[in-house]
Amino acid sequence: MWSVLRDLESSPLGEKEKALFRFIDKVNRDSPRITPADMEPLHGAGWDDEAIYLAVTVCALFNFYNRWIDATGVHPMSREAHREGGKRMAAQGYVRE
């Protein structure tokens, strides 16, 4: 995972996933300049419009949540709290009953 964050191009991800992460990087850095030409590498790698839409949606929501948390003063969780939450989600999934 860290290799993807440090250097996408030399990471072990497949070309299909790298194409999507390159696009999402542009969504984060320069979304006003996204054009239909930016979809061509994604379609060429095998992503359909629904998958691209969902990736943009997830990216946008994380950006929204991060800005909302920063601006409202919500305190960050500790590393241990994140670890415990990850264990809980791995065991129980996202839905709580």
C-alpha positions, -999 to 999 in steps of 0.1 A, spaced: 0 0 0 27 25 9 44 20 -24 13 32 -41 13 64 -21 50 70 -25 54 62 -62 24 49 -81 43 42 -112 68 18 -96 41 2 -73 30 -34 -78 -5 -23 -89 -17 -34 -123 -19 -9 -152 -58 -9 -149 -56 4 -113 -27 28 -120 -48 44 -148 -76 50 -123 -53 64 -96 -37 88 -122 -72 100 -130 -82 104 -93 -50 124 -88 -62 148 -115 -96 149 -98 -79 160 -66 -54 185 -82 -72 199 -112 -108 188 -115 -120 219 -134 -98 208 -163 -110 173 -167 -122 167 -202 -136 137 -221 -100 130 -232 -92 121 -196 -117 92 -198 -99 76 -228 -71 59 -208 -97 47 -183 -119 32 -209 -88 17 -226 -78 1 -193 -112 -15 -189 -131 9 -166 -167 17 -176 -185 50 -169 -202 37 -138 -169 27 -122 -154 61 -131 -185 78 -116 -182 58 -84 -144 66 -81 -151 103 -86 -179 101 -60 -157 84 -34 -129 109 -40 -153 138 -37 -168 125 -5 -135 120 11 -125 156 2 -158 168 16 -154 149 49 -118 160 53 -126 196 48 -157 194 70 -136 178 98 -108 203 95 -132 233 95 -154 221 124 -127 212 147 -134 175 150 -105 159 168 -86 133 149 -87 97 161 -56 81 174 -37 54 154 -49 28 179 -86 39 174 -81 36 136 -66 1 140 -95 -10 163 -120 4 139 -103 -14 110 -104 -47 129 -141 -42 137 -150 -34 101 -129 -64 89 -148 -87 112 -183 -71 110 -184 -51 78 -196 -15 75 -232 -22 85 -240 -22 122 -271 -40 133 
